[in-house]
């Protein structure tokens, strides 16, 4: 919400956008695993699907690995190409660098790796949003990014309102 010329996105809006993204990633992972299951079941007739081919530990690694890789591609590519994931787009918010410009692929990749660190320690890196004016989490501070509201220009193009 834009209040007192502040355009930075708070914790709860970002959290709901994250949940939307996780739901979408879950659907993508389900489809990928379903297709892998079909391929392994029909191409290797002497085995009975995933568990017999990979074992229980191998199955867990495949499921988690597929989820991690899918999540990485989802966040890195969407942030780089569009400046927002589908969850962020739903709230009309965008990821930009500290100069309010589009981020590059390297920044998107680094931010994703830092995001994993932020959430892996009980989400403590994300709680930094509550303690700074630009609502930056650990991964935003280090990657030099901001999550801001997107305003449409008169011609329909994206305009990001800068602080005055």
C-alpha positions in Angstrom: 0.0 0.0 0.0 1.2 3.5 -0.8 1.3 5.4 2.5 3.3 8.5 3.1 5.0 8.0 -0.3 6.1 4.5 0.8 5.7 2.0 -2.0 7.5 -1.0 -0.6 5.6 -4.2 0.1 5.1 -5.5 3.6 5.5 -9.0 5.0 2.0 -10.3 4.8 1.3 -9.3 1.2 4.6 -11.0 0.2 3.7 -14.0 2.3 0.3 -14.5 0.5 2.0 -14.0 -2.9 4.6 -16.7 -1.8 1.7 -19.1 -1.0 0.2 -18.6 -4.4 3.6 -19.3 -6.0 4.1 -22.4 -3.9 0.6 -23.7 -4.9 1.5 -23.2 -8.6 4.9 -24.8 -8.2 3.2 -27.8 -6.5 0.9 -28.3 -9.5 3.9 -28.1 -11.9 5.9 -30.6 -9.8 2.9 -33.0 -9.6 2.6 -32.9 -13.4 6.3 -33.5 -13.8 6.4 -36.4 -11.4 3.2 -37.9 -12.9 5.0 -37.8 -16.3 8.1 -39.4 -14.9 6.0 -42.1 -13.3 4.3 -42.8 -16.6 7.7 -43.0 -18.4 9.3 -45.3 -15.9 6.3 -47.6 -15.6 5.9 -48.1 -19.3 9.5 -48.1 -20.4 10.8 -50.5 -17.8 8.2 -53.3 -17.8 10.0 -55.5 -15.2 9.7 -52.8 -12.5 6.6 -51.6 -10.8 6.9 -47.8 -11.0 9.0 -45.3 -9.0 9.5 -47.2 -5.7 10.9 -50.3 -7.3 13.2 -48.4 -9.6 14.5 -45.9 -7.2 13.8 -47.3 -3.7 12.2 -45.2 -1.0 15.2 -42.9 -0.4 15.7 -42.5 -4.1 12.1 -41.6 -4.6 12.4 -38.9 -1.9 15.4 -37.5 -3.6 13.6 -37.3 -6.9 10.5 -35.7 -5.4 12.5 -33.1 -3.5 15.0 -32.5 -6.3 12.2 -32.0 -8.8 10.5 -29.5 -6.4 13.8 -27.6 -5.8 14.7 -27.4 -9.5 11.2 -26.4 -10.5 11.1 -23.7 -7.7 14.5 -22.4 -8.9 13.5 -22.1 -12.5 10.1 -20.6 -11.6 11.6 -17.8 -9.4 14.7 -17.1 -11.3 13.1 -16.9 -14.8 9.9 -15.1 -13.8 11.8 -12.5 -11.7 14.3 -12.0 -14.5 11.9 -11.9 -17.4 8.9 -10.2 -15.9 10.1 -8.8 -12.6 7.4 -10.8 -10.8 6.1 -14.2 -10.1 2.4 -15.1 -10.7 1.8 -14.5 -7.0 3.4 -11.1 -7.2 1.5 -10.3 -10.4 -1.8 -11.1 -8.5 -1.0 -8.2 -6.1 0.4 -5.9 -8.8 3.9 -5.9 -7.2 7.2 -6.1 -8.9 10.8 -6.9 -8.0 13.3 -4.2 -9.0 16.9 -3.3 -8.1 17.6 -0.4 -5.7 17.6 2.0 -8.7 14.0 0.9 -9.4 15.1 -0.8 -12.7 14.6 -4.4 -14.0 16.9 -7.0 -12.5 19.2 -9.1 -14.6 19.6 -12.9 -14.7 22.6 -12.9 -12.4 20.8 -10.8 -9.7 17.7 -13.1 -10.0 19.9 -16.2 -9.5 21.8 -14.7 -6.5 18.6 -13.5 -4.9 17.1 -17.0 -5.2 20.1 -18.6 -3.5 19.9 -16.0 -0.8 16.2 -16.6 -0.4 16.9 -20.2 0.3 19.2 -19.1 3.1 16.6 -16.6 4.4 13.9 -19.3 4.7 16.1 -22.2 5.8 16.9 -20.6 9.2 13.3 -20.6 10.4 12.4 -17.8 8.0 14.4 -15.3 10.1 15.9 -13.6 7.0 12.4 -12.7 5.9 11.5 -11.1 9.3 14.0 -8.3 8.5 11.1 -6.8 6.5 9.7 -5.5 9.8 12.8 -3.7 10.8 13.7 -1.5 7.8 12.0 1.3 5.9 12.3 -0.3 2.5 10.7 -3.5 3.7 13.7 -5.6 2.5 14.4 -9.1 3.7 17.9 -10.6 4.0 18.0 -11.7 0.4 16.7 -8.3 -0.8 19.4 -6.4 1.2 22.3 -8.5 -0.1 21.0 -8.8 -3.7 20.2 -5.0 -3.7 16.5 -5.5 -4.7 13.2 -4.1 -3.6 9.6 -5.4 -3.9 7.4 -2.4 -4.9 3.9 -1.7 -6.0 3.4 -1.5 -9.8 1.4 1.4 -11.1 0.1 1.5 -14.7 1.1 4.5 -16.8 -1.5 6.3 -18.9 -0.4 4.3 -22.0 -0.7 1.0 -20.2 3.0 0.6 -19.7 4.4 -0.3 -16.3 5.4 2.6 -14.1 7.1 2.2 -10.7 6.6 5.0 -8.4 9.8 6.1 -6.8 10.1 7.7 -3.4 10.1 11.4 -3.3 
